[in-house]
Amino acid sequence: MGDMVLGRYLPLDSILHRMDPRAKIICMLFLLIAIFIPAGYLGYVILGGLVISLILLSKLKITYILKAVKPMMFMLVFLLIINILVIKSGNLLLSLGWFEVYDDAIFQTLFIVVRLALMISITTLLTATTKPLDLTLGIEDLLTPFKRIGVPAHIIAMMISIALRFIPTLIEETQRIMKAQASRGVDFEEGKFTEKIRGILSLIVPLFISAFQRAEDLAYAMEARGYAPDEERTRYKQLKLTGMDIMSMLLCFAVLIGLIGYIVL
Amino acid sequence: MSIEFKALTHTYNEKTPFPYVALHDVDLEIKEGIFTAIIGETGSGKSTLVQHLNALLTPTSGKVIVDDFIITSEKKAKDLKKLRKKVGLVFQFPEYQLFEETIEKDIAFGPKNFGVEEEAAKKKAREMLALVGLDDSYLNRSPFDLSGGQKRRIAIAGILALDPDILVLDEPTAGLDPQGAKEMMQLFTKLNKEFNKTIIMVTHDMEHVLHYCEDVVVLKKGKVVHTCSANEFFNNYDLLEQLHVALPKVIEFKKMLQDKGIKINPEIFDMHELALELKEELKHG
């Protein structure tokens, strides 16, 4: 569990780290939509170039991003097989009796893979360069306009930040209970099927009990300090958009509009 | 039989950008049949050290020898289960490991994992329940209905049911009331004296070290800085001062008397004896 990449924050110091979380979220949305515009090779070259330069700007190692993309490889193989069997257009590349491979199948698969890789890279860039708390502040601010139609922006943001806050705690707790049960002879790796089920039970029950206990304690502690989600709250940390933030949002928007313009024309 | 650490180093998160050396080149021998205390500040590596004893953690380099089990970085002990039966490890706040519907089942869980038959395991559960000072009426109750101190006893009974030769305790009295803590310590002493079990206890409580432990191991920043008998330890005022520990009452009193120039036999570690000695000293002086 130690090498989980997706969603983890890496404390470095770069232009991307210093950007306003709201600007980063909006840029991400523009780019994610842009990925789904079928602008052909040119579109992917532009987006790919943009993503690579963003990775360089963020001071993250390319290998780190690749690690996040890697779990997709299994899907790639699966997609390739399906596409080869289903897509029968384009130039014939290979023919072995009834088994025929057309180049469209390969290209279609490649397109999907590039799209997925770009999506994962962009989201990893966001989460790796933004502190979870800043991220939720950003989400809360962006949801605020929707309050009028009944979206509880603050509650959603608070739920996300509590969930994020407790992921490492729960991982730690899991490892602790696993060790305690291993000391009592539970073998989580080997052993018969029924033993394994029993072992997992001996992990899940204490984990749930302590998670509920923590939730209750946290709720009481928040209430004791006068937390009331429906009241208007002031904020310790004020987010401020800089010229740089606005520029980046405009740039991402321009890329999106440019790609749309390209296919319309 | 022996418990030895040889040039043991343990690094957490070794292959990440944030490695942390918890233990550095530790050489240590712990005597068999003795009640040993491991002390040191928070983060000095005590818990990391004891988790090597039943191979929950394996060394980054160096080795741990427990009897004929050798734990190194390449391989865990050849027969992990046998080692874990031999070395019973009670974690901090062990009550969080309870999970069965009844207390009887929970205590019997450990022995059953090690291949003990259902009936024998249940018999063991009853014995251990009595040993930790709870009667048979608890057997069919849920462990989650009990108070914190009682849960702790059940969890410890669950480890004792494995019948380990070496019992490792990580702050077993943390969070207990003084009476509960005292009873717990008396139980461990009984296990040590009557059942001849080797006991290794991580603790912050110097009163417990003074009254129940025979040997003391002092850890500081991942290194063993001192090993000696408990009596030597409490006469080494320089070391005690360096460690910033809260002295046991009797030691503090003894030291104050000695500082005033009153001669006190250094082998006195008991308030009653100290009073008698003082009486003698006053008669003559």
Interface residues (C-beta under 8 A of the other chain):
Chain A: G2 D3 R176 I177 K179 A180 Q181 A182 S183 R184 G185 V186 D187 E195 L201 S202 V205 P206 I209 S210
Chain B: N13 T16 Q51 N54 L56 L80 K81 R84 K85 G88 L89 V90 F91 P94 Y96 Q97 L98 F99 F109 G110 N113 F114 F144 G158 I159 L162
